[in-house]
């Protein structure tokens, strides 16, 4: 039984390394995370987090990462819905919540300035674009 638990811990640790590599690559401007590839990368991070969570549901790091990734994805979806409904102020807040969890998220870093532009907040929009 102890051998199986050790193997599980190693598998979970490997999954966490994979997830962290995905998340860290974005902060370094890795090409994988620009444009359309970003969605694939965040989906991969979510899938890996879920798999690691199934292997060790009590692992604090895994659960924290899973919650963080879900929060980023939820913020983006909520912001997109609000933007489509022309609720730019609320969309800006939603995208900001996502950026709180992932300050290098290229999609959110483009979407929030779009909201601010629609609101006539050109200085804030420009500042967002100059952040990274």
N, CA, C and O atoms as a GROMACS GRO file, in nm:
protein
  528
    1UNK      N    1   0.082  -0.119   0.000
    1UNK     CA    2   0.000   0.000   0.000
    1UNK      C    3   0.087   0.126   0.000
    1UNK      O    4   0.058   0.222  -0.072
    2UNK      N    5   0.194   0.125   0.081
    2UNK     CA    6   0.282   0.243   0.087
    2UNK      C    7   0.348   0.267  -0.049
    2UNK      O    8   0.367   0.382  -0.088
    3UNK      N    9   0.383   0.160  -0.121
    3UNK     CA   10   0.444   0.174  -0.253
    3UNK      C   11   0.350   0.243  -0.351
    3UNK      O   12   0.394   0.323  -0.434
    4UNK      N   13   0.220   0.210  -0.342
    4UNK     CA   14   0.123   0.271  -0.432
    4UNK      C   15   0.106   0.420  -0.399
    4UNK      O   16   0.092   0.502  -0.489
    5UNK      N   17   0.107   0.453  -0.269
    5UNK     CA   18   0.093   0.594  -0.229
    5UNK      C   19   0.214   0.674  -0.275
    5UNK      O   20   0.200   0.788  -0.320
    6UNK      N   21   0.334   0.615  -0.263
    6UNK     CA   22   0.455   0.684  -0.308
    6UNK      C   23   0.448   0.708  -0.458
    6UNK      O   24   0.486   0.815  -0.507
    7UNK      N   25   0.401   0.609  -0.531
    7UNK     CA   26   0.387   0.622  -0.676
    7UNK      C   27   0.286   0.732  -0.710
    7UNK      O   28   0.310   0.812  -0.801
    8UNK      N   29   0.175   0.734  -0.639
    8UNK     CA   30   0.074   0.838  -0.659
    8UNK      C   31   0.131   0.977  -0.633
    8UNK      O   32   0.107   1.070  -0.710
    9UNK      N   33   0.207   0.990  -0.522
    9UNK     CA   34   0.268   1.119  -0.489
    9UNK      C   35   0.364   1.164  -0.598
    9UNK      O   36   0.367   1.281  -0.634
   10UNK      N   37   0.441   1.070  -0.652
   10UNK     CA   38   0.533   1.104  -0.760
   10UNK      C   39   0.457   1.150  -0.884
   10UNK      O   40   0.495   1.246  -0.950
   11UNK      N   41   0.347   1.078  -0.914
   11UNK     CA   42   0.264   1.116  -1.030
   11UNK      C   43   0.204   1.255  -1.010
   11UNK      O   44   0.202   1.335  -1.103
   12UNK      N   45   0.154   1.282  -0.891
   12UNK     CA   46   0.095   1.412  -0.861
   12UNK      C   47   0.202   1.521  -0.871
   12UNK      O   48   0.177   1.628  -0.927
   13UNK      N   49   0.319   1.493  -0.817
   13UNK     CA   50   0.428   1.591  -0.825
   13UNK      C   51   0.467   1.619  -0.970
   13UNK      O   52   0.495   1.734  -1.006
   14UNK      N   53   0.469   1.516  -1.052
   14UNK     CA   54   0.500   1.535  -1.194
   14UNK      C   55   0.392   1.619  -1.262
   14UNK      O   56   0.423   1.706  -1.343
   15UNK      N   57   0.266   1.592  -1.228
   15UNK     CA   58   0.156   1.670  -1.286
   15UNK      C   59   0.168   1.816  -1.244
   15UNK      O   60   0.146   1.907  -1.325
   16UNK      N   61   0.201   1.840  -1.117
   16UNK     CA   62   0.214   1.978  -1.069
   16UNK      C   63   0.330   2.048  -1.140
   16UNK      O   64   0.320   2.167  -1.171
   17UNK      N   65   0.438   1.978  -1.166
   17UNK     CA   66   0.549   2.038  -1.240
   17UNK      C   67   0.504   2.076  -1.381
   17UNK      O   68   0.541   2.182  -1.432
   18UNK      N   69   0.424   1.990  -1.442
   18UNK     CA   70   0.372   2.018  -1.576
   18UNK      C   71   0.282   2.141  -1.574
   18UNK      O   72   0.292   2.228  -1.660
   19UNK      N   73   0.193   2.147  -1.476
   19UNK     CA   74   0.101   2.261  -1.465
   19UNK      C   75   0.179   2.390  -1.442
   19UNK      O   76   0.152   2.492  -1.506
   20UNK      N   77   0.274   2.386  -1.351
   20UNK     CA   78   0.354   2.506  -1.321
   20UNK      C   79   0.435   2.549  -1.443
   20UNK      O   80   0.452   2.668  -1.466
   21UNK      N   81   0.483   2.454  -1.520
   21UNK     CA   82   0.557   2.488  -1.642
   21UNK      C   83   0.465   2.559  -1.741
   21UNK      O   84   0.506   2.656  -1.805
   22UNK      N   85   0.343   2.511  -1.753
   22UNK     CA   86   0.247   2.576  -1.842
   22UNK      C   87   0.219   2.718  -1.794
   22UNK      O   88   0.223   2.812  -1.872
   23UNK      N   89   0.190   2.732  -1.666
   23UNK     CA   90   0.156   2.864  -1.612
   23UNK      C   91   0.277   2.958  -1.618
   23UNK      O   92   0.261   3.076  -1.650
   24UNK      N   93   0.397   2.908  -1.588
   24UNK     CA   94   0.517   2.992  -1.590
   24UNK      C   95   0.555   3.033  -1.732
   24UNK      O   96   0.606   3.143  -1.753
   25UNK      N   97   0.530   2.948  -1.828
   25UNK     CA   98   0.564   2.981  -1.966
   25UNK      C   99   0.491   3.105  -2.013
   25UNK      O  100   0.546   3.184  -2.090
   26UNK      N  101   0.369   3.123  -1.966
   26UNK     CA  102   0.292   3.240  -2.005
   26UNK      C  103   0.358   3.367  -1.954
   26UNK      O  104   0.361   3.468  -2.024
   27UNK      N  105   0.412   3.363  -1.834
   27UNK     CA  106   0.471   3.483  -1.777
   27UNK      C  107   0.600   3.522  -1.847
   27UNK      O  108   0.648   3.635  -1.833
   28UNK      N  109   0.656   3.430  -1.921
   28UNK     CA  110   0.780   3.458  -1.993
   28UNK      C  111   0.753   3.492  -2.139
   28UNK      O  112   0.846   3.505  -2.218
   29UNK      N  113   0.626   3.506  -2.174
   29UNK     CA  114   0.591   3.545  -2.310
   29UNK      C  115   0.609   3.433  -2.411
   29UNK      O  116   0.626   3.460  -2.530
   30UNK      N  117   0.606   3.311  -2.366
   30UNK     CA  118   0.621   3.196  -2.455
   30UNK      C  119   0.518   3.205  -2.568
   30UNK      O  120   0.401   3.235  -2.543
   31UNK      N  121   0.560   3.179  -2.689
   31UNK     CA  122   0.473   3.188  -2.806
   31UNK      C  123   0.350   3.099  -2.796
   31UNK      O  124   0.246   3.129  -2.855
   32UNK      N  125   0.360   2.989  -2.721
   32UNK     CA  126   0.247   2.897  -2.708
   32UNK      C  127   0.125   2.968  -2.651
   32UNK      O  128   0.011   2.929  -2.679
   33UNK      N  129   0.148   3.071  -2.572
   33UNK     CA  130   0.038   3.133  -2.501
   33UNK      C  131  -0.014   3.259  -2.568
   33UNK      O  132  -0.092   3.333  -2.508
   34UNK      N  133   0.028   3.284  -2.688
   34UNK     CA  134  -0.022   3.400  -2.760
   34UNK      C  135  -0.132   3.357  -2.856
   34UNK      O  136  -0.133   3.245  -2.906
   35UNK      N  137  -0.222   3.447  -2.879
   35UNK     CA  138  -0.331   3.430  -2.975
   35UNK      C  139  -0.412   3.303  -2.947
   35UNK      O  140  -0.450   3.280  -2.832
   36UNK      N  141  -0.437   3.224  -3.048
   36UNK     CA  142  -0.527   3.109  -3.036
   36UNK      C  143  -0.470   2.999  -2.949
   36UNK      O  144  -0.545   2.920  -2.893
   37UNK      N  145  -0.340   2.990  -2.936
   37UNK     CA  146  -0.278   2.883  -2.859
   37UNK      C  147  -0.305   2.896  -2.711
   37UNK      O  148  -0.294   2.798  -2.637
   38UNK      N  149  -0.340   3.017  -2.664
   38UNK     CA  150  -0.364   3.036  -2.521
   38UNK      C  151  -0.474   2.944  -2.470
   38UNK      O  152  -0.460   2.883  -2.364
   39UNK      N  153  -0.584   2.935  -2.544
   39UNK     CA  154  -0.696   2.851  -2.501
   39UNK      C  155  -0.654   2.706  -2.486
   39UNK      O  156  -0.693   2.639  -2.390
   40UNK      N  157  -0.574   2.659  -2.579
   40UNK     CA  158  -0.525   2.521  -2.570
   40UNK      C  159  -0.440   2.501  -2.445
   40UNK      O  160  -0.451   2.399  -2.377
   41UNK      N  161  -0.356   2.598  -2.415
   41UNK     CA  162  -0.267   2.586  -2.300
   41UNK      C  163  -0.344   2.589  -2.169
   41UNK      O  164  -0.316   2.508  -2.080
   42UNK      N  165  -0.440   2.680  -2.155
   42UNK     CA  166  -0.515   2.687  -2.030
   42UNK      C  167  -0.602   2.563  -2.014
   42UNK      O  168  -0.622   2.516  -1.902
   43UNK      N  169  -0.655   2.510  -2.125
   43UNK     CA  170  -0.732   2.385  -2.119
   43UNK      C  171  -0.642   2.270  -2.074
   43UNK      O  172  -0.684   2.186  -1.995
   44UNK      N  173  -0.519   2.268  -2.124
   44UNK     CA  174  -0.424   2.163  -2.084
   44UNK      C  175  -0.391   2.174  -1.935
   44UNK      O  176  -0.383   2.073  -1.865
   45UNK      N  177  -0.373   2.297  -1.886
   45UNK     CA  178  -0.345   2.317  -1.744
   45UNK      C  179  -0.464   2.272  -1.659
   45UNK      O  180  -0.445   2.211  -1.553
   46UNK      N  181  -0.585   2.303  -1.704
   46UNK     CA  182  -0.705   2.260  -1.631
   46UNK      C  183  -0.715   2.108  -1.628
   46UNK      O  184  -0.739   2.049  -1.523
   47UNK      N  185  -0.695   2.045  -1.743
   47UNK     CA  186  -0.702   1.899  -1.751
   47UNK      C  187  -0.597   1.834  -1.660
   47UNK      O  188  -0.627   1.737  -1.590
   48UNK      N  189  -0.476   1.886  -1.663
   48UNK     CA  190  -0.370   1.830  -1.579
   48UNK      C  191  -0.402   1.851  -1.430
   48UNK      O  192  -0.374   1.762  -1.349
   49UNK      N  193  -0.459   1.965  -1.395
   49UNK     CA  194  -0.496   1.991  -1.256
   49UNK      C  195  -0.606   1.896  -1.210
   49UNK      O  196  -0.602   1.845  -1.098
   50UNK      N  197  -0.703   1.873  -1.296
   50UNK     CA  198  -0.810   1.781  -1.261
   50UNK      C  199  -0.758   1.639  -1.244
   50UNK      O  200  -0.800   1.568  -1.152
   51UNK      N  201  -0.667   1.599  -1.330
   51UNK     CA  202  -0.609   1.466  -1.320
   51UNK      C  203  -0.529   1.452  -1.190
   51UNK      O  204  -0.539   1.350  -1.121
   52UNK      N  205  -0.450   1.554  -1.159
   52UNK     CA  206  -0.372   1.551  -1.035
   52UNK      C  207  -0.465   1.549  -0.914
   52UNK      O  208  -0.435   1.482  -0.815
   53UNK      N  209  -0.576   1.621  -0.922
   53UNK     CA  210  -0.673   1.621  -0.813
   53UNK      C  211  -0.736   1.485  -0.791
   53UNK      O  212  -0.766   1.448  -0.678
   54UNK      N  213  -0.757   1.411  -0.898
   54UNK     CA  214  -0.812   1.276  -0.885
   54UNK      C  215  -0.711   1.182  -0.820
   54UNK      O  216  -0.747   1.090  -0.746
   55UNK      N  217  -0.582   1.207  -0.849
   55UNK     CA  218  -0.477   1.123  -0.791
   55UNK      C  219  -0.460   1.151  -0.642
   55UNK      O  220  -0.433   1.060  -0.564
   56UNK      N  221  -0.475   1.277  -0.604
   56UNK     CA  222  -0.457   1.316  -0.464
   56UNK      C  223  -0.549   1.433  -0.433
   56UNK      O  224  -0.511   1.549  -0.447
   57UNK      N  225  -0.669   1.400  -0.392
   57UNK     CA  226  -0.770   1.504  -0.368
   57UNK      C  227  -0.741   1.590  -0.245
   57UNK      O  228  -0.804   1.694  -0.226
   58UNK      N  229  -0.646   1.548  -0.164
   58UNK     CA  230  -0.612   1.624  -0.043
   58UNK      C  231  -0.490   1.713  -0.062
   58UNK      O  232  -0.448   1.781   0.031
   59UNK      N  233  -0.433   1.714  -0.181
   59UNK     CA  234  -0.313   1.793  -0.207
   59UNK      C  235  -0.350   1.941  -0.218
   59UNK      O  236  -0.421   1.982  -0.309
   60UNK      N  237  -0.300   2.019  -0.123
   60UNK     CA  238  -0.334   2.162  -0.116
   60UNK      C  239  -0.288   2.237  -0.241
   60UNK      O  240  -0.361   2.321  -0.293
   61UNK      N  241  -0.167   2.208  -0.290
   61UNK     CA  242  -0.116   2.277  -0.409
   61UNK      C  243  -0.201   2.249  -0.532
   61UNK      O  244  -0.230   2.339  -0.611
   62UNK      N  245  -0.241   2.124  -0.547
   62UNK     CA  246  -0.324   2.085  -0.661
   62UNK      C  247  -0.458   2.157  -0.654
   62UNK      O  248  -0.504   2.214  -0.753
   63UNK      N  249  -0.521   2.153  -0.538
   63UNK     CA  250  -0.652   2.216  -0.523
   63UNK      C  251  -0.645   2.368  -0.542
   63UNK      O  252  -0.736   2.427  -0.601
   64UNK      N  253  -0.539   2.430  -0.493
   64UNK     CA  254  -0.521   2.573  -0.511
   64UNK      C  255  -0.506   2.607  -0.658
   64UNK      O  256  -0.568   2.702  -0.708
   65UNK      N  257  -0.424   2.530  -0.729
   65UNK     CA  258  -0.402   2.555  -0.871
   65UNK      C  259  -0.530   2.533  -0.950
   65UNK      O  260  -0.562   2.611  -1.041
   66UNK      N  261  -0.604   2.430  -0.917
   66UNK     CA  262  -0.730   2.402  -0.987
   66UNK      C  263  -0.828   2.516  -0.967
   66UNK      O  264  -0.893   2.560  -1.063
   67UNK      N  265  -0.841   2.566  -0.846
   67UNK     CA  266  -0.930   2.679  -0.819
   67UNK      C  267  -0.885   2.804  -0.894
   67UNK      O  268  -0.968   2.880  -0.945
   68UNK      N  269  -0.755   2.826  -0.900
   68UNK     CA  270  -0.700   2.943  -0.969
   68UNK      C  271  -0.731   2.937  -1.119
   68UNK      O  272  -0.775   3.036  -1.178
   69UNK      N  273  -0.709   2.822  -1.180
   69UNK     CA  274  -0.734   2.806  -1.323
   69UNK      C  275  -0.883   2.822  -1.354
   69UNK      O  276  -0.920   2.887  -1.451
   70UNK      N  277  -0.968   2.763  -1.269
   70UNK     CA  278  -1.113   2.778  -1.290
   70UNK      C  279  -1.155   2.923  -1.275
   70UNK      O  280  -1.241   2.971  -1.350
   71UNK      N  281  -1.097   2.995  -1.180
   71UNK     CA  282  -1.130   3.136  -1.160
   71UNK      C  283  -1.092   3.219  -1.282
   71UNK      O  284  -1.166   3.309  -1.322
   72UNK      N  285  -0.978   3.190  -1.340
   72UNK     CA  286  -0.933   3.261  -1.461
   72UNK      C  287  -1.031   3.236  -1.575
   72UNK      O  288  -1.074   3.329  -1.643
   73UNK      N  289  -1.064   3.109  -1.595
   73UNK     CA  290  -1.155   3.074  -1.704
   73UNK      C  291  -1.295   3.133  -1.683
   73UNK      O  292  -1.357   3.182  -1.777
   74UNK      N  293  -1.343   3.129  -1.558
   74UNK     CA  294  -1.475   3.184  -1.527
   74UNK      C  295  -1.478   3.335  -1.548
   74UNK      O  296  -1.575   3.389  -1.600
   75UNK      N  297  -1.371   3.403  -1.509
   75UNK     CA  298  -1.363   3.549  -1.526
   75UNK      C  299  -1.367   3.586  -1.673
   75UNK      O  300  -1.434   3.681  -1.713
   76UNK      N  301  -1.296   3.510  -1.752
   76UNK     CA  302  -1.294   3.537  -1.896
   76UNK      C  303  -1.432   3.516  -1.957
   76UNK      O  304  -1.479   3.601  -2.033
   77UNK      N  305  -1.497   3.405  -1.924
   77UNK     CA  306  -1.631   3.377  -1.978
   77UNK      C  307  -1.731   3.483  -1.934
   77UNK      O  308  -1.810   3.533  -2.015
   78UNK      N  309  -1.727   3.517  -1.806
   78UNK     CA  310  -1.819   3.619  -1.754
   78UNK      C  311  -1.794   3.753  -1.823
   78UNK      O  312  -1.889   3.821  -1.864
   79UNK      N  313  -1.669   3.791  -1.835
   79UNK     CA  314  -1.634   3.916  -1.902
   79UNK      C  315  -1.682   3.918  -2.046
   79UNK      O  316  -1.734   4.018  -2.094
   80UNK      N  317  -1.664   3.806  -2.115
   80UNK     CA  318  -1.707   3.798  -2.255
   80UNK      C  319  -1.859   3.815  -2.268
   80UNK      O  320  -1.906   3.886  -2.357
   81UNK      N  321  -1.934   3.751  -2.179
   81UNK     CA  322  -2.080   3.764  -2.182
   81UNK      C  323  -2.122   3.908  -2.155
   81UNK      O  324  -2.209   3.962  -2.223
   82UNK      N  325  -2.059   3.971  -2.056
   82UNK     CA  326  -2.092   4.110  -2.023
   82UNK      C  327  -2.054   4.204  -2.137
   82UNK      O  328  -2.128   4.298  -2.166
   83UNK      N  329  -1.941   4.179  -2.200
   83UNK     CA  330  -1.898   4.263  -2.312
   83UNK      C  331  -1.999   4.254  -2.426
   83UNK      O  332  -2.037   4.356  -2.484
   84UNK      N  333  -2.042   4.133  -2.458
   84UNK     CA  334  -2.140   4.114  -2.566
   84UNK      C  335  -2.272   4.184  -2.535
   84UNK      O  336  -2.343   4.226  -2.626
   85UNK      N  337  -2.302   4.196  -2.404
   85UNK     CA  338  -2.426   4.264  -2.362
   85UNK      C  339  -2.404   4.415  -2.347
   85UNK      O  340  -2.492   4.486  -2.298
   86UNK      N  341  -2.287   4.462  -2.389
   86UNK     CA  342  -2.251   4.604  -2.381
   86UNK      C  343  -2.246   4.655  -2.237
   86UNK      O  344  -2.267   4.773  -2.211
   87UNK      N  345  -2.218   4.566  -2.143
   87UNK     CA  346  -2.200   4.603  -2.002
   87UNK      C  347  -2.049   4.612  -1.977
   87UNK      O  348  -1.990   4.528  -1.909
   88UNK      N  349  -1.990   4.716  -2.033
   88UNK     CA  350  -1.845   4.728  -2.037
   88UNK      C  351  -1.781   4.749  -1.900
   88UNK      O  352  -1.672   4.697  -1.874
   89UNK      N  353  -1.846   4.822  -1.815
   89UNK     CA  354  -1.791   4.845  -1.681
   89UNK      C  355  -1.783   4.713  -1.604
   89UNK      O  356  -1.682   4.682  -1.541
   90UNK      N  357  -1.892   4.636  -1.609
   90UNK     CA  358  -1.895   4.508  -1.539
   90UNK      C  359  -1.796   4.409  -1.603
   90UNK      O  360  -1.731   4.331  -1.533
   91UNK      N  361  -1.786   4.413  -1.735
   91UNK     CA  362  -1.692   4.325  -1.804
   91UNK      C  363  -1.549   4.359  -1.764
   91UNK      O  364  -1.466   4.270  -1.745
   92UNK      N  365  -1.521   4.487  -1.750
   92UNK     CA  366  -1.388   4.532  -1.709
   92UNK      C  367  -1.352   4.475  -1.570
   92UNK      O  368  -1.239   4.432  -1.547
   93UNK      N  369  -1.449   4.475  -1.480
   93UNK     CA  370  -1.429   4.419  -1.346
   93UNK      C  371  -1.403   4.268  -1.355
   93UNK      O  372  -1.313   4.216  -1.289
   94UNK      N  373  -1.481   4.199  -1.437
   94UNK     CA  374  -1.464   4.053  -1.453
   94UNK      C  375  -1.326   4.021  -1.506
   94UNK      O  376  -1.259   3.931  -1.456
   95UNK      N  377  -1.283   4.094  -1.610
   95UNK     CA  378  -1.150   4.068  -1.664
   95UNK      C  379  -1.042   4.101  -1.560
   95UNK      O  380  -0.940   4.033  -1.553
   96UNK      N  381  -1.066   4.204  -1.481
   96UNK     CA  382  -0.972   4.238  -1.374
   96UNK      C  383  -0.959   4.129  -1.270
   96UNK      O  384  -0.850   4.104  -1.219
   97UNK      N  385  -1.069   4.063  -1.239
   97UNK     CA  386  -1.066   3.950  -1.146
   97UNK      C  387  -0.981   3.837  -1.202
   97UNK      O  388  -0.906   3.772  -1.129
   98UNK      N  389  -0.993   3.814  -1.331
   98UNK     CA  390  -0.910   3.712  -1.394
   98UNK      C  391  -0.763   3.750  -1.389
   98UNK      O  392  -0.677   3.665  -1.365
   99UNK      N  393  -0.734   3.877  -1.412
   99UNK     CA  394  -0.595   3.924  -1.408
   99UNK      C  395  -0.537   3.917  -1.268
   99UNK      O  396  -0.416   3.906  -1.252
  100UNK      N  397  -0.621   3.925  -1.167
  100UNK     CA  398  -0.575   3.907  -1.029
  100UNK      C  399  -0.514   3.768  -1.012
  100UNK      O  400  -0.414   3.751  -0.942
  101UNK      N  401  -0.574   3.670  -1.077
  101UNK     CA  402  -0.525   3.532  -1.069
  101UNK      C  403  -0.417   3.499  -1.170
  101UNK      O  404  -0.343   3.402  -1.153
  102UNK      N  405  -0.407   3.580  -1.275
  102UNK     CA  406  -0.310   3.553  -1.380
  102UNK      C  407  -0.276   3.684  -1.450
  102UNK      O  408  -0.335   3.719  -1.552
  103UNK      N  409  -0.181   3.755  -1.394
  103UNK     CA  410  -0.149   3.890  -1.444
  103UNK      C  411  -0.084   3.890  -1.582
  103UNK      O  412  -0.066   3.997  -1.640
  104UNK      N  413  -0.048   3.774  -1.635
  104UNK     CA  414   0.015   3.765  -1.766
  104UNK      C  415  -0.079   3.705  -1.870
  104UNK      O  416  -0.034   3.664  -1.977
  105UNK      N  417  -0.206   3.700  -1.841
  105UNK     CA  418  -0.303   3.640  -1.931
  105UNK      C  419  -0.324   3.732  -2.051
  105UNK      O  420  -0.388   3.837  -2.040
  106UNK      N  421  -0.270   3.692  -2.165
  106UNK     CA  422  -0.273   3.775  -2.285
  106UNK      C  423  -0.415   3.809  -2.329
  106UNK      O  424  -0.441   3.920  -2.375
  107UNK      N  425  -0.506   3.716  -2.316
  107UNK     CA  426  -0.643   3.739  -2.358
  107UNK      C  427  -0.707   3.847  -2.271
  107UNK      O  428  -0.768   3.941  -2.322
  108UNK      N  429  -0.693   3.833  -2.140
  108UNK     CA  430  -0.752   3.931  -2.050
  108UNK      C  431  -0.684   4.067  -2.062
  108UNK      O  432  -0.747   4.171  -2.045
  109UNK      N  433  -0.555   4.065  -2.092
  109UNK     CA  434  -0.481   4.191  -2.110
  109UNK      C  435  -0.522   4.263  -2.239
  109UNK      O  436  -0.492   4.381  -2.255
  110UNK      N  437  -0.589   4.195  -2.327
  110UNK     CA  438  -0.646   4.260  -2.447
  110UNK      C  439  -0.792   4.298  -2.425
  110UNK      O  440  -0.838   4.402  -2.473
  111UNK      N  441  -0.864   4.214  -2.353
  111UNK     CA  442  -1.007   4.236  -2.336
  111UNK      C  443  -1.038   4.353  -2.244
  111UNK      O  444  -1.129   4.431  -2.272
  112UNK      N  445  -0.965   4.366  -2.134
  112UNK     CA  446  -0.995   4.477  -2.042
  112UNK      C  447  -0.972   4.613  -2.108
  112UNK      O  448  -1.056   4.702  -2.091
  113UNK      N  449  -0.863   4.633  -2.182
  113UNK     CA  450  -0.849   4.762  -2.251
  113UNK      C  451  -0.959   4.787  -2.354
  113UNK      O  452  -0.997   4.902  -2.378
  114UNK      N  453  -1.011   4.682  -2.415
  114UNK     CA  454  -1.122   4.699  -2.509
  114UNK      C  455  -1.243   4.756  -2.436
  114UNK      O  456  -1.312   4.844  -2.488
  115UNK      N  457  -1.269   4.706  -2.316
  115UNK     CA  458  -1.380   4.759  -2.235
  115UNK      C  459  -1.355   4.905  -2.200
  115UNK      O  460  -1.443   4.990  -2.213
  116UNK      N  461  -1.233   4.931  -2.157
  116UNK     CA  462  -1.200   5.068  -2.116
  116UNK      C  463  -1.209   5.165  -2.234
  116UNK      O  464  -1.247   5.281  -2.216
  117UNK      N  465  -1.175   5.119  -2.352
  117UNK     CA  466  -1.189   5.202  -2.472
  117UNK      C  467  -1.336   5.233  -2.497
  117UNK      O  468  -1.373   5.347  -2.526
  118UNK      N  469  -1.421   5.130  -2.487
  118UNK     CA  470  -1.565   5.150  -2.506
  118UNK      C  471  -1.622   5.248  -2.403
  118UNK      O  472  -1.718   5.319  -2.431
  119UNK      N  473  -1.561   5.252  -2.283
  119UNK     CA  474  -1.606   5.342  -2.177
  119UNK      C  475  -1.545   5.482  -2.189
  119UNK      O  476  -1.575   5.571  -2.110
  120UNK      N  477  -1.459   5.499  -2.288
  120UNK     CA  478  -1.392   5.628  -2.306
  120UNK      C  479  -1.275   5.650  -2.212
  120UNK      O  480  -1.227   5.762  -2.197
  121UNK      N  481  -1.230   5.544  -2.148
  121UNK     CA  482  -1.118   5.552  -2.054
  121UNK      C  483  -0.988   5.519  -2.126
  121UNK      O  484  -0.923   5.418  -2.099
  122UNK      N  485  -0.951   5.606  -2.218
  122UNK     CA  486  -0.837   5.579  -2.306
  122UNK      C  487  -0.705   5.570  -2.231
  122UNK      O  488  -0.621   5.488  -2.265
  123UNK      N  489  -0.685   5.653  -2.130
  123UNK     CA  490  -0.560   5.648  -2.052
  123UNK      C  491  -0.547   5.514  -1.981
  123UNK      O  492  -0.441   5.451  -1.985
  124UNK      N  493  -0.656   5.469  -1.917
  124UNK     CA  494  -0.654   5.338  -1.850
  124UNK      C  495  -0.633   5.225  -1.950
  124UNK      O  496  -0.561   5.130  -1.922
  125UNK      N  497  -0.695   5.235  -2.065
  125UNK     CA  498  -0.678   5.133  -2.170
  125UNK      C  499  -0.533   5.126  -2.213
  125UNK      O  500  -0.476   5.018  -2.228
  126UNK      N  501  -0.474   5.242  -2.234
  126UNK     CA  502  -0.332   5.249  -2.275
  126UNK      C  503  -0.242   5.194  -2.166
  126UNK      O  504  -0.147   5.121  -2.193
  127UNK      N  505  -0.272   5.230  -2.040
  127UNK     CA  506  -0.193   5.180  -1.928
  127UNK      C  507  -0.199   5.028  -1.920
  127UNK      O  508  -0.098   4.963  -1.893
  128UNK      N  509  -0.317   4.970  -1.943
  128UNK     CA  510  -0.331   4.824  -1.945
  128UNK      C  511  -0.241   4.763  -2.051
  128UNK      O  512  -0.175   4.662  -2.027
  129UNK      N  513  -0.238   4.824  -2.168
  129UNK     CA  514  -0.158   4.771  -2.279
  129UNK      C  515  -0.008   4.783  -2.251
  129UNK      O  516   0.072   4.704  -2.301
  130UNK      N  517   0.030   4.881  -2.171
  130UNK     CA  518   0.171   4.902  -2.139
  130UNK      C  519   0.217   4.822  -2.018
  130UNK      O  520   0.336   4.824  -1.984
  131UNK      N  521   0.125   4.752  -1.951
  131UNK     CA  522   0.159   4.680  -1.828
  131UNK      C  523   0.268   4.576  -1.849
  131UNK      O  524   0.357   4.560  -1.765
  132UNK      N  525   0.263   4.506  -1.962
  132UNK     CA  526   0.357   4.393  -1.980
  132UNK      C  527   0.432   4.409  -2.106
  132UNK      O  528   0.515   4.324  -2.139
   0.00000   0.00000   0.00000
